[in-house]
């Protein structure tokens, strides 16, 4: 591994923890999703730890959950991202501010204007997470009876990106003269009218705000489907993804980076940051015990429903405190999903109750151990080109966040694979990304 290669860390903060039992963990703040005071304390700790960005994902509808899960989960609601990040821009100076915004259920002019505003408010720290919106319930909140078809969503997203970036380039960087003596505020010769007319979008422009501080806010993309990977290769500068293990991560990394090169881009100008759920203890055994206790806080009725979906069969009849049966009935559900659940139960010797809690809580990639053991794993992912860093999901707050910022980060710094301090002021500088040239005013 090159001595100069370092991890990038962003914090996944919508809601403050993805684990559905997090709000019940001893010492946690049950109201953290809707407490500005708590969230301000979180982002200040993240900035002190030199995280690249605070990542505010979003949903446009209450998630499709069984009633029992809906009753008991804190993950269904949170603040609207732009309102929150605008407030947080005032109490921070360096950490990036990333927000999700949908290309399916919004308009390019709105998106371009909001992100340009956030970039100016934060002095160059904004990032746009492009999503096409996966939850079909969202359609019903925007005048539609059915969700827009998958391929159509991605086709619109690609054109949407072109329009938004074109609107960000409406003005040359030096278009606003603001000469009080001559009375000239802006040079109209340095304003571009987009006049976009495409298959899905028609936008005249120009944007009614100066070019963003970063040129363009950083572009993040989260799709892992075939069209999602291609969209990332053509447009993204950061990929937020969720491979389950090192082998899958290396394959995804190689595929997307290869597509980036095929698209005529520099592979180093796209950072791949898998989601990583981190639980820290004084020993590996203690960390695993924390994880098991956290999973146990997911109500069994909710958890067993999640397990049933993953297995493609009704798991409510299984012995909760026994092992997963080996004679599962045939299913038409995803065989890959079922195989992954069976392997998890075997590898960790989980009872049905524990397995259900895992599936009902958070079942993605997790690093569970001591600061040293987790730093070992992260170093391997970095050196073996499985990741350029991680999007950290916290198990519970504030303690889970404190464990990462006060225990793991110093260990990563000691090993020389995470920054000691910010070297710039913009998110692009944190990520080592160039400032895009203006398409219309070279």
N, C-alpha and C positions, 0 to 999 in steps of 0.2 A: 504494500500500500504506500502511495506517495505520502511523504511527510506532510505535505500541505493539504491533503485531503481530510476534510472534517465533516462531521455530521451536521445536518440542519434539523432543527426541532421546531415544530409548530404544536400548538395546544388545541385540541378539539374541544370546543366549549359550547356545543348546542345539543342537548342541554349541558349543564356543567359536568355531568357524567352520563355516559351511555348506559351504564348498568342500571337495570330497573329496580334494584334493591339499594342503590347508593344512598338515597335519602333517608333510609332507615338505619344505616350503619352507625354504631355508637360514636358520638362526637360530631356527626355530620350536621350540616345546616339543611333542614328539610325545605326551607323556602329559598334556597340559593338561586333557583332559576329566575325568580322575580325579585331579587334583592339587589339593587344597584350597589349598595354599600359592600355586600359580599363580593360581587363581581369586580368592583374596583380593587378590592384587596387582592383578589386572585391575579388580575392582570399586572398589578404592581410587583407581585412576587415573580411572575413570569418574566417581566422586564428586567428585574434585578438578576435573574438567572440567565439573561441574554438569549431568551427564546427568539427565534426568527419572527413568529407571528402568533396571534390569537385568532383562531379560525372559528367563525360563527356560521355553522351550517343552518339550513332552514327547511321547513316543510310548509306547504300551502293548504294543508288540511289536517285534521286530526287523523293520526295514523290508524290504519285498518287493524284493529286488535280485537280479540275476544273481549266480551264485556268485563269479565273478571280481571283481565290484564289491564284494560282501560281504567278500571276502578282503582288499581293499585300502583300504577306506573307514573313516575314523574317525567317521563320522556315525551309526553304528548304535546306539551306546550312550552313556550319560552318567548322572550322578547323578540320583536321584529328586528332583524340584524342592523339595518342602517341607523335606526334610532339609537340603539345601544352603542354601536361603534362610534357614532358621532360624539356621544357623551364620553366614551372612553378615550377618544383622541385628545381630549382636553386635559386628562389626568396622566397622560403618558407622553414620552418623547421619542422613543426609538422603536419599540416593538411594532411589527406589522399588524394590520387590521384587515382580515380577510372575511368576505361575506359571500354567501350563496345567493344567486339571483337566477331565476328561471328564464330560459329562452322560449319556452312554450306558452307560458301564461303571463307574459309581460311584453313591453314594447321596447325596441332598441333605443329610442330617444330617452325614455325614462331611465333605462339602465346606464346609458352613457353619461347622463347628467348626474345621477346619484353618485356613481363611482368617481367621476371627475371632481365633484364637490368634496367627497370624503378624502380624496387624494390631496386636495388643496387644504382642507381643514387639518389634516394630519402631517402636512409638509412632506408628502411623498411616501405614505406607508400603506396605501390601499391595495387590495387584491380582489379580483372577481373570480369566484368559483362558478364556472359555467355548468349548469345542470339542465337537463331536458325534462326533469320531474318524473319520478318513477311511480308515485302513488296515484292510482287511477281516481281516487276520491277527489283529487284536486280539481279535475275537470268540472265537477258539479258546482264548484265555487266561482267558476268563470263562465257561466252561461252555457256549458256543454253537458250533454247527457252521457257521452262516452269519452274516454281518454283518447288523445291523439295517438295514432298508430306509431309504433317504435321508429321505423325508418323515416317517417315523415317528421318526427320530432328532431332527429339528428340532421336531416336535410335542412330544416329551418334553422337549427343551431349554427350550422356552418355559415349560412348566409347572414345570420344574426351577428356573428362575430365580425364579419367583414363590415357590416354597417356600423356597429359600435366603435370599432377601431377607426373607421373612416370619420365618424363624428368627433372622436377625440382629437383627430388631426385637422379639425376645422380651421384652426388658427396656427400660424407660425409661432414659434416660441417668442419671437420679438415683435409680435403684432401689436401689443398693447404698449404704446409709447408713454402715455400719461404725462405729457409735457404741459405743465401748468402755464408756462409763459406763452407758448404758442397757441394753447387751447386745443391741441391735437391729442386725443385720447387713444385712438386706434387707427391703424393703417388698413383701409379696406382692401388694398391690394394683397394683403397677407391673410385674407379670409377666403376659405374654400367652401363652395356650396356643393354638397355631396350629390344631390339629384339621383339617388339610388332607386332603380326600378328593377326588381328581381322577381323570381317565381313566387315568393311568399311575402316579400316586404317591399314597401314603397315609402321612402323617406327622403324629404328634400334636404333638410339641414339648412344652414350650419347649426352646430350646437351653440347654445347661448351661454357658454362659459369658456374661459381660457383653457388652453391645452394643459392637461394634468402635469403636476410637478415631475412625475416619473416618465413623462411622455405618454405612456399608457400604464394604468395600474397593472400589477402582475396578473397574468392569466393562469388560473388553476382549473383543472378538469378532473372529474371523478369517475368517468365511465370506464368499465372494464370489458364491455361487449365489443364485438368486432367494429361497429361504427364508432363506439366510444374511444377505442384505442387509436383509430385513424384520426378522429377529431383531435385527440390529444397530440398526436404526432405533428399535425399541421398547425395547431394553434397554441397549445399549452406551454407554459414555462414551469409549472409544478403539476405533478399528478398525485392526487390523493387516491389511494387504492387499498384493497383489503385481501392480499394473498394470505393463505392459511399457514404457510410454513416457508422455510428457506428455499426448498426446491421450487415451489410454485412461484416464489418471489423472483428468483433468478431467471426463470423462464419469462415471466411478465416483463421484467427489467430489460432483458435482451430483446424481446419482441418490440417493445415501445421504442427503445433507443434505436433499433434498426429501422423502424418506420420513420423516426425523426431524420436520420441520415438520408433515407430514400426520398424524403420530402425536401431535401436540399438545405437542411438546417444543421447546426452544430449540436452534436449529442450532449455536450456539456451545458447547453442552454436550456435544458429541461431537467428538472430535479424530480426524482421519484421518491415519495414520502409515504410509505405504507402506514396504515393505522396500527398502533401498538398500545395495547392495554397493559399498564404497568402496575404491579403490586410488589411492594418492597417490605422485607423483614430483616431482622438481625441475622437470621439463618434462612436457608431455603425452606426448611420445614415450617418455620413461623410464617413466611410469606404464603406458602400453600394453605396453611390453616386460616389465614386472613381471607384468602380467596374462597375457601369452602364456607366460611362463616358469612361472607358477603352473598354468595350464591344461595345460602339457606334463607336469606331474608326475602327472596322472591316467593310469593305465595304459591303453594303447591298447585292449586287449581289453575293458576295462570301458567306456571312452569310446565305442567303436564300437557297443557294444550300446545305449547311450543314444541315439546318433544314429539307429540303425536304428528304434528305437521311435518317435522323433519324426518320422521320414520315412515310416514305414509300409512300409518296404522294407529288404531286407538290404543294409547299406552296407559289409559286410566285403570285398566284391569291388571296391570303388572304389579308385583309386590314392590311397594315403594322402597323398602329397605333391603331388597335383594338385588342381585346383578341383573343386567339387561338380558332378557331371554335370548338364547342362541337360535331358536326356531321361529324367527319372525315370519309372519305370513307374507306372501308375495304382494307387491305394490306396483301401481302405475306411476307413483311419484318419482322424484329424482333419485336414481340409484346412487349417484355421486354423493348427494346429501346424506342418504342413509348410510353409505359406507363410511363417510367421515364421522358420523355420530357413533357408529359401532366401534370404530378404531379409537375414538376418544375414550369411550367407556372402558375398552380393554387396556389401553395404555396407562390410564390413570386409576384403573380399578375402582370406578365410580359406581355407586348404587344407582338405582333408577331415580331416587329422590335427588341425589347429587347431580346426576346427569341432566335431569329436568331443570334444576336450578341454574346450571350452566347455560343451557339452551335458552331459558327464559330470562337470564340476566345479561350476559355478554359472551358470545361464543366465537369471536374472532381471534386474531393473533394476539397472544399475551406473553409478556415477559414477567415471570413470577420468580423472585429470588432476592438475593442481596444486591446492594449497589455494585459490588465487584462482579458477581455472576452475570448481571444484566449488562454491565459494560462490556464484559467478554462477548456476549451474544451480539450486541450492537456493533462491536468492532468487526466481528465475522461478517455480518450483513454488509457492512461498508466495504470491507476489503474484497469480498467475493462478488461484488456488483449485484447485490440483491436489493440495495436501497442506497439513496443519497442522504438518508436521514429518516425521521419518523414523525408521524402525526400522533402525538401522545394523547391517549384517552385515560382519564384518571378514574380510579375505582370508587372513590368517595372524596368529599371535600369538607374541610380544608386539608385533613391529614395526608390524604393520598397525593395531593399537589405538593404539600410541604416535603414529603418524602422524595419526590422527584427533584424539586428545585434545590433542596438543602443537602441531599445525600447522593443522588445519582449524578446530577450535573457536576458537582466538584470532582467526582471520580472520573467522569469523562474528560474534564479539563486537566486533571492530573496526568491522564494518559495522552494528552495532546490531540484528542479527536473531537473536541468541541471548543469553541472560542472562549477566551478569557474576557473579552469585551467586544462591544460592537465596533467595527472599523469604519462605519459610515452612518448616515442618518436615514436613508431610505430603505424600503424593503428590497428593492432591486440590489442595492449595495450589500445587504445582509446575505442575499442568495447568490451573489456573484453574477448577476444578470445585466446585460447591457441595456442602456436606454434606447428604445426604438427610435429610428429616424422617422421624421415626418414624411408620409407618403406623397404629400402635395407640395411641400416646401423643403427640398433637400438642403 
